[in-house]
Amino acid sequence: KSDMNSSELILWSDLIISYASSIILEGISRNKPLIYLDYLQINTKEDISWFDNFAGIKKARNSTEAIKLIMNFKKNRSNLIIKNSKKKIILNNFISNKSGKGILNKYYSFYEGLIK
């Protein structure tokens, strides 16, 4: 048992390996190398993440690909960091602007999409 939270672990990490979660967003915002395990799905036809559609996120499509990316991490570190142009697009889709304008509309649209 540890009192550390995910934010602390992300700060200390050299590489983030995750499935669809807010950990990906925090890793992107902190310029951490990232491997997204998009093959970890319960139902491949219905289990779709917003992260699946973003270019720039290095996706491992199976365990062999994930292991290869990890093994080559030192050589490919810079390829696993989201470039600033892609970073802005990704974060703007999940986080409102700095003034907070539009955040309620984003939440409303998100939840409305879930019930349709």
DSSP file (Angstrom, degrees, kcal/mol; ACC not computed):
  #  RESIDUE AA STRUCTURE BP1 BP2  ACC     N-H-->O    O-->H-N    N-H-->O    O-->H-N    TCO  KAPPA ALPHA  PHI   PSI    X-CA   Y-CA   Z-CA
    1    1 A K              0   0    0      0, 0.0     2,-0.3     0, 0.0     0, 0.0   0.000 360.0 360.0 360.0 138.4    0.0    0.0    0.0
    2    2 A S        -     0   0    0      2,-0.1     0, 0.0     1,-0.1     0, 0.0  -0.961 360.0-144.6-135.5 150.7    1.3    3.4   -0.9
    3    3 A D        +     0   0    0     -2,-0.3     2,-0.1     2,-0.1    -1,-0.1   0.401  68.9 112.4 -91.2   1.5    0.1    7.0   -0.3
    4    4 A M        -     0   0    0      1,-0.0     2,-0.2     4,-0.0    -2,-0.1  -0.466  56.0-148.4 -75.1 146.0    1.4    8.0   -3.8
    5    5 A N     >  -     0   0    0     -2,-0.1     4,-1.9     1,-0.1     3,-0.4  -0.603  31.5 -97.2-106.7 174.3   -1.2    9.0   -6.4
    6    6 A S  H  > S+     0   0    0      1,-0.2     4,-2.6    -2,-0.2     5,-0.2   0.843 120.6  59.4 -62.2 -34.0   -1.0    8.6  -10.1
    7    7 A S  H  > S+     0   0    0      1,-0.2     4,-2.1     2,-0.2    -1,-0.2   0.907 106.6  47.2 -61.8 -41.4    0.2   12.2  -10.6
    8    8 A E  H  > S+     0   0    0     -3,-0.4     4,-1.7     2,-0.2    -1,-0.2   0.920 112.3  49.3 -65.7 -43.0    3.2   11.6   -8.5
    9    9 A L  H  X S+     0   0    0     -4,-1.9     4,-1.1     1,-0.2    -2,-0.2   0.884 109.8  51.8 -63.9 -38.2    4.0    8.3  -10.3
   10   10 A I  H  < S+     0   0    0     -4,-2.6     3,-0.4     1,-0.2    -1,-0.2   0.909 106.8  53.5 -64.6 -41.9    3.6   10.1  -13.7
   11   11 A L  H  < S+     0   0    0     -4,-2.1    -1,-0.2     1,-0.2    -2,-0.2   0.886 114.8  41.1 -58.2 -39.3    6.1   12.7  -12.6
   12   12 A W  H  < S+     0   0    0     -4,-1.7    -1,-0.2    -5,-0.1    -2,-0.2   0.612  95.7 104.9 -85.1 -14.0    8.7   10.1  -11.7
   13   13 A S     <  -     0   0    0     -4,-1.1     3,-0.1    -3,-0.4    -3,-0.0  -0.341  51.9-162.8 -77.2 150.2    8.1    7.8  -14.7
   14   14 A D  S    S+     0   0    0      1,-0.3     2,-0.3    18,-0.1    -1,-0.1   0.686  84.7  16.7 -92.8 -26.7   10.4    7.5  -17.7
   15   15 A L        -     0   0    0     17,-0.1     2,-0.5     2,-0.0    -1,-0.3  -0.993  67.9-146.3-149.8 137.2    7.6    5.9  -19.8
   16   16 A I  E     -a   34   0A   0     17,-2.4    19,-2.7    -2,-0.3     2,-0.5  -0.930  13.6-176.5-109.0 128.1    3.9    5.7  -19.4
   17   17 A I  E     +a   35   0A   0     -2,-0.5     2,-0.3    17,-0.2    19,-0.2  -0.987  25.5 144.3-123.3 118.9    2.1    2.5  -20.6
   18   18 A S  E     -a   36   0A   0     17,-2.2    19,-2.7    -2,-0.5     2,-0.2  -0.978  45.0-129.7-152.7 158.7   -1.7    2.7  -20.3
   19   19 A Y  S    S-     0   0    0     -2,-0.3     2,-0.4    17,-0.2     5,-0.3  -0.400  73.8 -45.2 -93.5-176.7   -5.1    1.8  -21.7
   20   20 A A  S    S+     0   0    0     17,-0.2     2,-0.3    -2,-0.2    -1,-0.1  -0.349  92.9 115.4 -60.2 110.5   -7.7    4.6  -22.2
   21   21 A S  S >> S-     0   0    0     -2,-0.4     3,-1.3    -3,-0.1     4,-0.7  -0.965  81.2 -90.2-162.9 172.5   -7.7    6.7  -19.0
   22   22 A S  H 3> S+     0   0    0     -2,-0.3     4,-2.3     1,-0.3     5,-0.2   0.689 114.4  77.1 -66.0 -17.0   -6.9   10.1  -17.7
   23   23 A I  H 3> S+     0   0    0      1,-0.2     4,-2.5     2,-0.2    -1,-0.3   0.872  90.3  55.4 -60.2 -36.1   -3.4    9.0  -17.1
   24   24 A I  H <> S+     0   0    0     -3,-1.3     4,-2.6    -5,-0.3    -1,-0.2   0.933 107.4  48.6 -61.7 -45.3   -2.8    9.3  -20.9
   25   25 A L  H  X S+     0   0    0     -4,-0.7     4,-2.5     1,-0.2    -2,-0.2   0.910 112.5  47.3 -63.1 -42.1   -3.9   13.0  -20.8
   26   26 A E  H  X S+     0   0    0     -4,-2.3     4,-1.5     2,-0.2    -1,-0.2   0.904 111.7  51.0 -67.3 -39.5   -1.7   13.8  -17.8
   27   27 A G  H  <>S+     0   0    0     -4,-2.5     5,-2.8    -5,-0.2    -2,-0.2   0.913 111.3  48.2 -61.5 -43.0    1.2   12.0  -19.5
   28   28 A I  H ><5S+     0   0    0     -4,-2.6     3,-1.6     1,-0.2    -2,-0.2   0.929 110.5  50.6 -62.5 -45.7    0.7   14.0  -22.7
   29   29 A S  H 3<5S+     0   0    0     -4,-2.5    -1,-0.2     1,-0.3    -2,-0.2   0.773 112.3  47.8 -66.2 -24.4    0.4   17.3  -20.8
   30   30 A R  T 3<5S-     0   0    0     -4,-1.5    -1,-0.3    -5,-0.2    -2,-0.2   0.256 113.2-117.8 -98.6  11.3    3.7   16.5  -18.9
   31   31 A N  T < 5 +     0   0    0     -3,-1.6    -3,-0.2     1,-0.2    -2,-0.1   0.859  57.8 159.4  56.7  40.0    5.5   15.5  -22.2
   32   32 A K      < -     0   0    0     -5,-2.8    50,-0.4    -6,-0.1    -1,-0.2  -0.711  49.6-103.2 -91.4 142.6    6.1   12.0  -21.0
   33   33 A P        -     0   0    0      0, 0.0   -17,-2.4     0, 0.0     2,-0.4  -0.413  48.7-163.3 -60.2 141.7    6.8    9.2  -23.5
   34   34 A L  E     -a   16   0A   0     46,-2.3     2,-0.5   -19,-0.2    24,-0.4  -0.990  26.3-168.9-140.6 136.7    3.6    7.2  -23.9
   35   35 A I  E     -a   17   0A   0    -19,-2.7   -17,-2.2    -2,-0.4     2,-0.6  -0.991  17.4-153.5-122.4 121.9    2.5    3.8  -25.3
   36   36 A Y  E     -ab  18  59A   0     22,-2.8    24,-2.7    -2,-0.5     2,-1.6  -0.851   5.6-149.2 -98.1 119.8   -1.2    3.4  -25.6
   37   37 A L  E >   + b   0  60A   0    -19,-2.7     3,-1.3    -2,-0.6   -17,-0.2  -0.616  27.3 166.1 -88.7  79.3   -2.4   -0.3  -25.4
   38   38 A D  T 3   +     0   0    0     -2,-1.6    -1,-0.2    22,-0.6    23,-0.2   0.577  65.3  70.7 -75.7  -6.6   -5.4   -0.1  -27.7
   39   39 A Y  T 3  S+     0   0    0     21,-0.9     2,-1.7     1,-0.1    -1,-0.3   0.577  71.6  94.1 -84.1  -8.9   -5.6   -3.9  -27.9
   40   40 A L    <   +     0   0    0     -3,-1.3     2,-0.4    22,-0.1    -1,-0.1  -0.607  57.5 139.4 -84.7  82.8   -6.8   -4.2  -24.3
   41   41 A Q        -     0   0    0     -2,-1.7     3,-0.3     1,-0.1     7,-0.0  -0.959  51.0-149.5-128.8 144.0  -10.5   -4.2  -25.0
   42   42 A I  S    S+     0   0    0     -2,-0.4     2,-0.5     1,-0.3    -1,-0.1   0.940  97.9  14.4 -74.9 -49.7  -13.3   -6.2  -23.5
   43   43 A N  S >> S-     0   0    0      1,-0.1     4,-3.4     2,-0.0     3,-0.7  -0.936  71.9-157.1-129.8 106.4  -15.4   -6.2  -26.7
   44   44 A T  T 34 S+     0   0    0     -2,-0.5    -1,-0.1    -3,-0.3    -2,-0.1   0.744  91.4  49.7 -61.4 -25.2  -13.5   -5.1  -29.7
   45   45 A K  T 34 S+     0   0    0      1,-0.1    -1,-0.3     3,-0.0     3,-0.1   0.821 125.7  24.0 -81.4 -30.7  -16.6   -4.1  -31.7
   46   46 A E  T <4 S+     0   0    0     -3,-0.7     2,-1.4     1,-0.1    -2,-0.2   0.658 100.2  86.2-109.3 -20.2  -18.1   -1.9  -28.9
   47   47 A D     <  +     0   0    0     -4,-3.4     2,-0.4     2,-0.0    -1,-0.1  -0.656  56.7 157.4 -89.1  88.5  -15.2   -0.9  -26.7
   48   48 A I        -     0   0    0     -2,-1.4     2,-0.3    -3,-0.1    -3,-0.0  -0.937  24.5-157.2-117.3 134.5  -13.9    2.2  -28.5
   49   49 A S    >   -     0   0    0     -2,-0.4     3,-1.1     1,-0.1     4,-0.3  -0.782  26.6-125.9-107.5 152.5  -11.9    4.9  -26.9
   50   50 A W  G >  S+     0   0    0     -2,-0.3     3,-1.1     1,-0.2     4,-0.3   0.791 110.5  65.8 -62.0 -27.3  -11.5    8.5  -28.0
   51   51 A F  G >  S+     0   0    0      1,-0.2     3,-1.1     2,-0.2    -1,-0.2   0.734  83.9  74.4 -68.8 -21.4   -7.8    7.9  -27.9
   52   52 A D  G <  S+     0   0    0     -3,-1.1    -1,-0.2     1,-0.2    -2,-0.2   0.788  95.8  49.5 -60.8 -27.9   -8.1    5.5  -30.8
   53   53 A N  G <  S+     0   0    0     -3,-1.1     2,-0.6    -4,-0.3    -1,-0.2   0.505  85.4 101.8 -94.1  -5.3   -8.7    8.3  -33.3
   54   54 A F    X   -     0   0    0     -3,-1.1     3,-1.0    -4,-0.3     2,-0.1  -0.708  61.3-143.4 -92.0 122.6   -5.8   10.6  -32.5
   55   55 A A  T 3  S+     0   0    0     -2,-0.6    35,-0.1     1,-0.2     3,-0.1  -0.483  84.5  43.8 -70.8 149.3   -2.7   10.6  -34.7
   56   56 A G  T 3  S+     0   0    0      1,-0.3     2,-0.6    -2,-0.1    -1,-0.2   0.087  81.8 109.2 101.6 -23.5    0.5   11.1  -32.8
   57   57 A I  S <  S-     0   0    0     -3,-1.0     2,-0.6    -6,-0.2    -1,-0.3  -0.784  73.1-127.2 -86.5 122.8   -0.2    8.7  -29.9
   58   58 A K        -     0   0    0     -2,-0.6   -22,-2.8   -24,-0.4     2,-0.4  -0.593  30.5-160.3 -73.7 116.0    2.0    5.6  -30.3
   59   59 A K  E     -b   36   0A   0     -2,-0.6     2,-0.6   -24,-0.2   -22,-0.2  -0.832  15.2-152.0-104.6 133.1   -0.4    2.6  -30.3
   60   60 A A  E     -b   37   0A   0    -24,-2.7   -21,-0.9    -2,-0.4   -22,-0.6  -0.923   8.4-168.9 -98.3 118.5    0.6   -0.9  -29.5
   61   61 A R        +     0   0    0     -2,-0.6     2,-0.3   -23,-0.2    -1,-0.1   0.535  69.3   6.9 -88.6  -7.5   -1.9   -3.1  -31.4
   62   62 A N  S  > S-     0   0    0      1,-0.1     4,-2.1   -22,-0.0     5,-0.1  -0.963  84.2 -94.8-161.5 172.0   -0.9   -6.3  -29.6
   63   63 A S  H  > S+     0   0    0     -2,-0.3     4,-2.5     1,-0.2     5,-0.2   0.849 120.7  55.9 -66.1 -33.7    1.4   -7.5  -26.8
   64   64 A T  H  > S+     0   0    0      1,-0.2     4,-2.1     2,-0.2    -1,-0.2   0.920 109.4  46.5 -63.3 -43.3    4.3   -8.3  -29.2
   65   65 A E  H  > S+     0   0    0      2,-0.2     4,-2.3     1,-0.2    -2,-0.2   0.891 111.5  52.2 -65.4 -40.0    4.2   -4.7  -30.5
   66   66 A A  H  X S+     0   0    0     -4,-2.1     4,-2.2     2,-0.2    -2,-0.2   0.929 110.5  47.3 -62.0 -45.9    4.0   -3.4  -26.9
   67   67 A I  H  X S+     0   0    0     -4,-2.5     4,-2.9     1,-0.2    -1,-0.2   0.900 110.8  52.1 -63.6 -40.9    7.1   -5.4  -25.8
   68   68 A K  H  X S+     0   0    0     -4,-2.1     4,-1.8     2,-0.2    -1,-0.2   0.919 110.0  48.6 -61.6 -44.2    9.0   -4.3  -28.9
   69   69 A L  H  < S+     0   0    0     -4,-2.3    -2,-0.2     2,-0.2    -1,-0.2   0.898 113.7  47.1 -62.5 -40.5    8.2   -0.6  -28.2
   70   70 A I  H >< S+     0   0    0     -4,-2.2     3,-1.5     1,-0.2     4,-0.3   0.926 110.9  50.7 -66.7 -45.0    9.3   -1.0  -24.6
   71   71 A M  H 3< S+     0   0    0     -4,-2.9     3,-0.3     1,-0.3    -1,-0.2   0.822 115.7  42.8 -63.5 -31.4   12.5   -2.9  -25.5
   72   72 A N  T 3X S+     0   0    0     -4,-1.8     4,-2.4    -5,-0.2     3,-0.4   0.174  80.8 116.7 -98.1  16.8   13.4   -0.1  -28.0
   73   73 A F  H <> S+     0   0    0     -3,-1.5     4,-0.8     1,-0.2    -1,-0.2   0.882  71.1  52.6 -55.5 -45.7   12.4    2.7  -25.6
   74   74 A K  H  4 S+     0   0    0     -3,-0.3     3,-0.4    -4,-0.3    -1,-0.2   0.896 115.8  40.7 -61.3 -39.5   15.9    4.2  -25.2
   75   75 A K  H  4 S+     0   0    0     -3,-0.4    -1,-0.2     1,-0.2     3,-0.2   0.831 124.7  37.0 -75.4 -32.3   16.3    4.5  -29.0
   76   76 A N  H >X S+     0   0    0     -4,-2.4     4,-1.0    -7,-0.2     3,-0.9   0.199  76.7 118.7-107.9  14.6   12.7    5.6  -29.7
   77   77 A R  G >< S+     0   0    0     -4,-0.8     3,-1.2    -3,-0.4     4,-0.4   0.891  78.0  48.8 -49.9 -48.5   12.1    7.9  -26.6
   78   78 A S  G >4 S+     0   0    0      1,-0.3     3,-0.8    -3,-0.2    -1,-0.3   0.803 105.7  58.3 -67.1 -27.5   11.5   11.0  -28.7
   79   79 A N  G <4 S+     0   0    0     -3,-0.9    -1,-0.3     1,-0.2    -2,-0.2   0.685 102.2  56.0 -72.7 -17.1    9.0    9.1  -31.0
   80   80 A L  G << S+     0   0    0     -3,-1.2   -46,-2.3    -4,-1.0     2,-0.5   0.484  88.3  89.3 -94.3  -3.9    6.9    8.3  -28.0
   81   81 A I  S <  S-     0   0    0     -3,-0.8     2,-0.3    -4,-0.4   -53,-0.1  -0.823  86.2-116.3 -94.6 130.6    6.4   11.9  -26.9
   82   82 A I        -     0   0    0     -2,-0.5   -25,-0.1   -50,-0.4    -2,-0.1  -0.478  31.3-119.4 -68.6 127.9    3.4   13.6  -28.4
   83   83 A K     >  -     0   0    0     -2,-0.3     4,-3.0   -27,-0.1     3,-0.5  -0.334  23.9-112.0 -66.5 150.2    4.5   16.5  -30.7
   84   84 A N  H  > S+     0   0    0      1,-0.2     4,-2.2     2,-0.2     5,-0.2   0.839 115.5  54.3 -55.8 -38.6    3.2   20.0  -29.6
   85   85 A S  H  > S+     0   0    0      1,-0.2     4,-1.1     2,-0.2    -1,-0.2   0.914 116.0  38.2 -64.7 -40.7    0.9   20.3  -32.7
   86   86 A K  H  > S+     0   0    0     -3,-0.5     4,-2.6     2,-0.2    -2,-0.2   0.853 111.6  60.2 -74.9 -36.2   -0.8   17.0  -31.9
   87   87 A K  H  X S+     0   0    0     -4,-3.0     4,-2.8     1,-0.2     5,-0.3   0.917 103.6  50.0 -57.6 -46.1   -0.7   17.6  -28.1
   88   88 A K  H  X S+     0   0    0     -4,-2.2     4,-2.2     1,-0.2    -1,-0.2   0.908 111.3  48.6 -61.8 -43.1   -2.8   20.8  -28.5
   89   89 A I  H  X S+     0   0    0     -4,-1.1     4,-1.1    -5,-0.2    -2,-0.2   0.933 114.2  45.7 -62.6 -47.0   -5.4   19.0  -30.6
   90   90 A I  H >X S+     0   0    0     -4,-2.6     4,-0.7     1,-0.2     3,-0.7   0.952 115.4  44.8 -63.2 -51.3   -5.7   16.1  -28.2
   91   91 A L  H >X S+     0   0    0     -4,-2.8     4,-3.5     1,-0.2     3,-0.8   0.856 108.6  57.3 -65.4 -34.9   -5.9   18.2  -25.0
   92   92 A N  H 3< S+     0   0    0     -4,-2.2    -1,-0.2    -5,-0.3    -2,-0.2   0.783 102.4  56.6 -66.7 -25.1   -8.4   20.6  -26.5
   93   93 A N  H << S+     0   0    0     -4,-1.1    -1,-0.2    -3,-0.7    -2,-0.2   0.732 122.0  25.5 -75.3 -21.6  -10.7   17.7  -27.2
   94   94 A F  H << S+     0   0    0     -3,-0.8     2,-0.4    -4,-0.7    -2,-0.2   0.696 121.4  48.8-112.0 -28.4  -10.7   16.7  -23.5
   95   95 A I  S  < S-     0   0    0     -4,-3.5    -1,-0.2    -5,-0.2     3,-0.1  -0.943  76.6-128.5-122.3 136.1   -9.9   19.9  -21.6
   96   96 A S        -     0   0    0     -2,-0.4     6,-0.1     1,-0.2    -2,-0.1  -0.134  44.7 -75.2 -71.2 174.2  -11.6   23.3  -22.1
   97   97 A N    >   -     0   0    0      4,-0.7     3,-1.9     1,-0.1    -1,-0.2  -0.149  53.5 -93.5 -66.2 169.9   -9.6   26.5  -22.7
   98   98 A K  T 3  S+     0   0    0      1,-0.3    -1,-0.1     2,-0.1    -2,-0.1   0.770 124.4  57.1 -60.4 -28.3   -7.8   28.1  -19.8
   99   99 A S  T 3  S-     0   0    0      2,-0.1    -1,-0.3     1,-0.1     3,-0.1   0.644 109.3-122.2 -78.7 -12.4  -10.7   30.5  -19.0
  100  100 A G    X   +     0   0    0     -3,-1.9     3,-1.6     1,-0.3     4,-0.3   0.417  58.4 151.4  88.1  -2.5  -13.0   27.5  -18.5
  101  101 A K  T 3   +     0   0    0      1,-0.2    -4,-0.7     2,-0.1    -1,-0.3  -0.406  66.5  14.8 -65.5 135.5  -15.4   28.7  -21.2
  102  102 A G  T 3> S+     0   0    0     -6,-0.1     4,-2.0    -2,-0.1    -1,-0.2   0.379  86.5 119.0  87.3  -4.8  -17.2   25.9  -22.9
  103  103 A I  H <> S+     0   0    0     -3,-1.6     4,-2.3     1,-0.2     5,-0.2   0.905  75.4  50.3 -64.0 -40.5  -16.4   23.2  -20.3
  104  104 A L  H  > S+     0   0    0     -4,-0.3     4,-2.7     1,-0.2    -1,-0.2   0.888 109.1  52.1 -66.4 -36.9  -20.0   22.5  -19.4
  105  105 A N  H  > S+     0   0    0      2,-0.2     4,-2.6     1,-0.2    -1,-0.2   0.883 108.8  51.0 -64.1 -37.6  -20.9   22.2  -23.1
  106  106 A K  H  X S+     0   0    0     -4,-2.0     4,-2.4     2,-0.2    -2,-0.2   0.931 112.5  45.4 -65.1 -45.2  -18.1   19.6  -23.6
  107  107 A Y  H  X S+     0   0    0     -4,-2.3     4,-2.6     2,-0.2     5,-0.3   0.922 113.3  50.6 -63.3 -43.2  -19.3   17.6  -20.6
  108  108 A Y  H  X S+     0   0    0     -4,-2.7     4,-2.6     1,-0.2     5,-0.2   0.935 112.1  46.5 -60.1 -47.3  -22.9   17.8  -21.8
  109  109 A S  H  X S+     0   0    0     -4,-2.6     4,-2.1     2,-0.2    -1,-0.2   0.894 111.9  52.1 -63.0 -40.2  -22.0   16.6  -25.3
  110  110 A F  H  X S+     0   0    0     -4,-2.4     4,-1.1     2,-0.2    -2,-0.2   0.956 114.8  39.7 -60.8 -51.5  -19.9   13.8  -23.9
  111  111 A Y  H  X S+     0   0    0     -4,-2.6     4,-1.2     1,-0.2    -2,-0.2   0.844 112.6  56.0 -71.2 -32.8  -22.7   12.4  -21.7
  112  112 A E  H  X S+     0   0    0     -4,-2.6     4,-0.7    -5,-0.3     3,-0.3   0.896 105.8  52.9 -63.7 -38.5  -25.3   13.0  -24.2
  113  113 A G  H  < S+     0   0    0     -4,-2.1     3,-0.3     1,-0.2    -1,-0.2   0.803 103.4  58.3 -64.6 -29.6  -23.3   10.9  -26.7
  114  114 A L  H  < S+     0   0    0     -4,-1.1    -1,-0.2     1,-0.2    -2,-0.2   0.835 107.3  45.2 -70.2 -32.6  -23.2    8.1  -24.1
  115  115 A I  H  <        0   0    0     -4,-1.2    -1,-0.2    -3,-0.3    -2,-0.2   0.570 360.0 360.0 -91.4  -7.7  -26.9    7.7  -23.9
  116  116 A K     <        0   0    0     -4,-0.7    -1,-0.2    -3,-0.3    -2,-0.1   0.472 360.0 360.0 -82.0 360.0  -27.6    7.9  -27.6
